[in-house]
C-alpha cells in the first residue's frame, strides 16, 4: 500500500510543480494585466502548499508515522504563511514572484533534507526562521537609505579583512579554508562578502568609469580573488571573478575589458591546476569518474548513478539511495532531487531558479540609478552563476566546485546570504515602484501644461487672422522642403 501511495504521489508532485513553473513564466508576459497576474501568483501559492502536503504525507507514512515529522510539517506551514502575510502587509508592492519562488525553493529544500536527515532539516529550518526575521527589514532599508553608494572603501576594507581572517584562522574543509566557528556555529564569510563585494564594485563604477577608476577597482577585486585562491576556496573565487567581469562590462561597455579578463582568468585556472592538488583531483574526477571510482570519482559517479536511476519520473520519496553520495546534503542535493522526484521535476527546479534570475535582470534593467542597476545585476549574476556551478558539477557538465544550490542545499551561511540577496532585490523593486509613483504626478502636470500651451497657441493664431496662419504654413512648408 505504501509503495502504491509513493508511486502516485510522485506523479502528483511533478504535475503540481510543473504547473507552478508554468505560472512563473506566464505571469511575466506583457499581455497579462495586474489582476490576472495576481491570480497566477495566488495559484502558485496553492500549488506550493499542495506539493508540500503531498510530500510530507509520504514522508510521514514512510518514516513509520513519526509524529515529529507531522509537527515539523505544521511548523513549516506556519512559517511560510507568516512570510507570505508579512510581505503582503508590510511590502505590498514587492515582486510576488520572487516571494513565491523563495518560499518554494525553501520548501523543496526542507522536503529533501527531511528525507535525508531529519536533524539537519530541523537545524536548517531553525536557521531559516532566524534568517527570515533578520532579513525582513532589509527591503525597507534598501528602498529608503541613500548613503549606500558612498561607502566604497568601507566595503573594500570589510571584505578584504574578513577574507584575510579566514585565510589565517579558518578551518580546513575538503582542502580549502572556508569557515571559522563563532559560539559553536560555523560561519562561512565568503557567502556574505560576495554581497559586500557587489556593493563595492557598483559604488566604484557609480563614481566613474574612467581608466584609472577601472584600474583601482580591478586591483581591489583581484585582491579579493587572490585571498580566496590562497585559501583554496576556488569556487567562491570564480563567483567573485565572474560577477566583477559582468559588472565591468555593463558599466564600461568595452568588450576588450571583458575578453581580456576572461583570458586572464583562463590563464589563472591553468596555474591553479598545477599549484593545487585538490583542483587536479576534481578535474580527474570530472574527466572520467568511473576510472577513479574508489577515490576521486566516487561522488561524481554516484551522482550520475542517482540521476540516471531516477529517470524522468523518479523513484519516489524515500525509495532511492541518495545517501550513497557523501556530500549529498550540501553539494549534490540536485542529484537527490533528480533520483527521487525525477528528471522532469529537476528541470522544473532549474527553470524556477532561472525565473528568479530573469526577474533580477529585469529589475536591473528598469533601475534608472546606475548604482542600483549594477547592484541588481551583480547579485543576479552571483545567484545565476552559483546555480550553474552547483547543477553543472552534479551532472558532470563542469568539474565540481563545492558550491551549494541556493535555498535548497543544507548550509546556514548559504541560506542566510541568499535570503539577504532576495531581500536586497525586493528593496530595489520597492525603490523602483516608489520612484515611478512619485514621478507620476509630475508627468501628469507636464501633460496638462503641454496641452494648455498648445491650445493657447491655437487660439492666438486664430486671433491673428487667416493671413498670419497662412504665413506660418508657408514658412513651415519651406523648412520641410529644405530638410
Secondary structure, DSSP 4 states (H G I P E B T S, - for coil): -HHHHHHHHHHHHHHHHHHHHHHHHHTT-TT--HHHHHHHHHHHHHHHHHHHHHHHHHHHHHTTT-HHHHHHHHHHHHHHHHHHHHHHHH-TTS-HHHHHHHHHHHHHHHHHHHHH-HHHHHHHHHHHHHHHHHHTTHHHHHHH--GGGG-HHHHHHHHHHHHHHHHHHPEEETTEEEEEEETTEEE-THHHHHHHHHHHHHHHHHH--SHHHHHHHHHHHHHHHHHHHHTT-HHHHHHHHHHHHHHHHHHH--HHHHHHHHHHHHHHHHHHHHH-HHHHHHHHHHH-GGGGTTTTTHHHHHHHHHHHHHTTT-S-TTSS-GGGSTTTTTT-HHHHHHHHH-HHHHHHHHHHHHHHHHHHHHHHHH--SHHHHHHHHHHHHHHHHHHHHHHHHHTTSS-------TTTSS-HHHHHHHHHHHHHHHHHHHHHHHHHHHHHHHHHHHHHHHHHHHHHHHHHHHHH-HHHHHHHHHHHHHHHHH-
